[in-house]
Amino acid sequence: MTNIPETGRTPWVRIRLAIIQVVVFSLLATLGGRLWYMQIRNGAEYAKEASSNHVQRVVQPAVRGSILDARGVPLADNETRLVVSASRTDLLDLKDDGATVLRRLSQVIGMSEEEIRNKIRLCDAKTPKPCWNGSPYQPIPITDEATAKQALQIRERAEDFPGITAEPGAVRRYPSPNRANAAQLLGYLSPVTDEEVAKAQDTDSPYLRTDQVGRSGLERQYDKQLRGKAGVTRYKVDNLGRVIGKAQADAARPGSNLVTSIDSRVQRVAEYELDKAMKAARKQFDTLTGENYKANSGAVIVMEAKTGRVVAMASAPTYDPNAWVGGISAEDYKKLTSKNSDYPLLNRAIQGQSAPGSTFKVVSTTAAVNAGYPFDGRYPCTSSYSIGNQTFKNFESENYGPISLGRALELSCDTVFYGIAHNEWKKDGGIDPKKNPADWFFKTADQFGLGKETGIDLPSEVSGRVPDRAWKQAFWEANNGVWCKDGKKNGSYVEKIEYENCREGNQMRAGDEVNYSIGQGDTLVTPIQMADIYAGISNGGTLYEPTVGKAIISADGKHVTEIEPKSQGKLPMTEKTREQIDKALAGVATRGTAAWKFQGWPQDELPLHAKTGTAEVHGKQTTSWLATYTKDYTIVMTISQAGTGSGASGEAVRSIYKALYGVQDDGSIDKKKALLATPQKSLPKIEPDGSVQAPETDTGDPARLDSA
């Protein structure tokens, strides 16, 4: 073997060493540059990320405040239940996306797998209810009715139920005190959505992904005050997830309590009497349609006449608000939203609108007086009134000869108002109006607050409609294309109307104005608007902004914010005119269209005032209206497709007054049996421990629900 001289290997070794040195120095330079970039250039950013990666948040939900009636009785509060929840994130990490776990869970809690899957699927535009519209990253409640035995099985076999928890939690409760339902008034809750979290992020009341949010009624209107603020504790953890310290803790702040002006006893009586009146109406025969009245929906409002505060508000049909607690089932959701349901989620006291019929005549009477027609003048009350080839008939009265405006209110004589409205239409220029027509009837309705929201502290109130010239023009522009296409001169009733509207639907015709004067035609009002108007007549002429909330009291009772009544101005009438109308409405109850329902009423001790209304609706049976008041309260009841105002609602409204004042069947008054002889003024006292004391001035027997 030949040896290679040492000098022959030296250049080759040196080259190899040089290459290695270059590679090593390159790696060191790269590493050094990267370290400089991470520690110097972006050091602060990476330090922040490293810190956040080692902090875990634990959220403690805030206890939602209670909704109380005027005496401190809970209408909505919380109770502790065992809640079974599922984490979508954990389930989807499993090989079968959690199918095995859900099957086991179904056997334990007695729900079908399909029900459970529906509960935890995410909502989108195409997903039917039930579904989860909250954050997909938080535990989703499956049931809040788990038994202790079921919860124990889940917790003891945790390895069989990854992603499933069974923990006690505060759950919203609607206890129905005195059997008062108040569903539409109270509203309901559902989980906050990601969109809502993002939208409220920079506000003074941000949402956490665990929050429940009010979706309707008082729960929505006062959500910010009721919700409180969830507590967040941040723990320092190492890279293995072990807690090594507490970084920061923000204690949960419970929500405030809302005291309302609602009296749960009166609420129960109002609900009972509305339901009873509707059932009675369905037994009555409608001679116009040849079948019994449908009486498919209605509303009643009891309001403090001197403040605008709502004492009771019932809407029918109704539902159990507890159906939403823990997530609504598909069956219950269908019952609440299907076409056959008559839409019980709708609060018809503020969202139901229809023609007011003759209850509108207090507006028309005021308009007539303001236009120069003497209240005590003589106006012909004939059985019909003709304009061209059209004949307009009385609905609730016959031919009484010349009578005053007061007597026209008592008898509800349509033709008196037809004549005055027709005269005003001609004064304004008729079909070819003057440049600035007086439009007394339309202007006065606007001054009464019609055609706009009352401002009640409930969401989604509708405004009704005053069909004045501006509205007619806008409506015609929006619809004349369809009218001109479908209308026929000699077609069906609807086709004839479309034909006429195509040609002159933007004009104020004589028939439009006379129909409007008695609360018919295109006029629409809500029960809360009419209650506000009649309360104004009762209290001396002040229109109040109706309110349900009375005070917001902190959880410990130390901070009280009262919600004071707000005046919206005065009714457009002189005190003399108000007194004349007031006297005429008392006559309605004693010798007019409502007298047959109020015989034997103690009128000398408790003067009662009323106005009946029967509104005609094309293609449906007539809508019943009855607007009433005493010196303390205003009660308005309306029932769709139920007949006349006094016939359908008279007995029910009388029964509510009897319960309020303790009026006995023989007409005597027993104040000891009165539920609320005078409006409740004081507030319930909330103790530091959250317990509630009823006001010392509370009156009446809480157990007595006279008619219910």
Buried (B, 14 or more C-beta within 10 A) or exposed (E): EEEEEEEEEEEEEEEEEEEEEEEEEEEEEEEEEEEEEEEEEEEEEEEEEEEEEBEBEEBBBBBBBBBBBBBBBBBBBBEEBBBBBBBBEBBEEEEEEBEBBBEBBBEBBEBEEEBBBBBBBEBEEEEEBBBBBBBBEBBBBBBBBBEEEBBEBBEEEEEBBBBBBBEEBBBBBBBBBBEBBBBBBBBBBBBBBBEBBEEBEEEEEBBBBBBBBBBBBBBBBBBBBBBBBBBBBBBBBEEEEEEEEEBEEEEBBBBBBBBBBBBBBBBBBBBBBBBBBBEBBBEBEBEEEEEBBBBBBBBBBBBBBBBBBBBBBBBBBBBBBBBBBBBBBBEBBBBBEEEEBBBBBBBBBBBBBBBBBBBBBBBBBBBBBBBEBEBEBEBBBBEEBEBEEEEBEBBBBEEBEEBBBBBBBBBBBBBBBBBBBBBBBEEBEBEEBEEEBBBBBBBBBBBBBBBEBBBBBBBEBBBBBBBBBEBBBEBBEEBBEEBBEEBEEEEEEEBBBBBBBBBEBBBBBBBBBBBBBBBBBBBBBBBBBBBBBBBBBBBBBBBBBBBBBBBBBBBEBEEBEEBEBEEBEEBBBEEEBBBBBBBBBBBBBBEBBBBEBBEEBBBEEBBBBBBBBBBBBEEBBBBBBBBBBBEBBBBBBBBBBBBBBBBBBBBBBBBBBBBBBBBEEEEEBEEEBBBBBBBBEEBBBBEEEBEBEBBEEBBBEBEBBBBB
